[in-house]
Amino acid sequence: MTQDASTCPFCGEQEELSLFEIWEDGNFQLSTCCVWLLEHISAEIDADPGWGRDLLRHLGAEDLTGHRLRRVSDGQGNGPVLDWQLRVRDVSFPVARAFIGKHHEHVGAPHAWRFGASIWNGPALMGVVTVGNPVAPALNGRGIVEVNRLCVRRDLDPMLRWNCCSMLYGHAAAEAERRRFSRIITYTRVDEDGTSLRAAGWVCEGPAGGRGWHSHRRARSNRNAWIMKQRWSRTLHPKPLAGPCLPPPVAPGWLDPPGAGASALFP
Ligand SMILES: [Zn+2]
């Protein structure tokens, strides 16, 4: 996709500017008539990311990939990077486990879950969340679920993970509510920032004991084992079940036939 033919002010030839390639990590390559035009365009994108996004749209980045641009990141000095609109998608338990095993900094993958989700920046899987039963026995069986892992990869441009955590926390709460749970909780280490939880409408309940961060079976190091933690929660409001009110289920043998008294059950 080439811009209108005109003379390049740098090389004097017919100006050429097109999108040559886009990679999964957001890096891309432009094709130009000369290196001077390429340097000029790169500097302009750095100086004005909004203009850069419009240019990349004009060059067909969205049509080629099927993803919507969020912005063009400056790439922190490593060249501009395409940053796409985030999308939350389903994920299988094995894929979530493998992702956590590869990318989580201080805990291993969970052994069980109720549900989970993944978040994508364009073609790149950026993070996963897994939700299960509360680890604390006292909280079990009370309509509560716990976000037990939230893991976002840190090997790509940091701008690509902007908002990933709060979207995953928000999605986990919405999905728990849809599944008729009344509360969702999670824990953060006291040295972790709760910004993304607050952004997703969660409330900090304060310090939560000295329970080890690692379960004894999964301990990989004792480095974080006794760091104090904060508990966070969000109260959910599951909708009443739609449709007519049904009588509570009763085993057929216990239904009195019309006109029969209690004696029908005890002939
Ligand atoms: Zn040129």
Residues whose N, C-alpha, C, O or C-beta is under 5 A from the ligand:
A	BS01	ZN	C8 F10 C11 C33 C34 L37
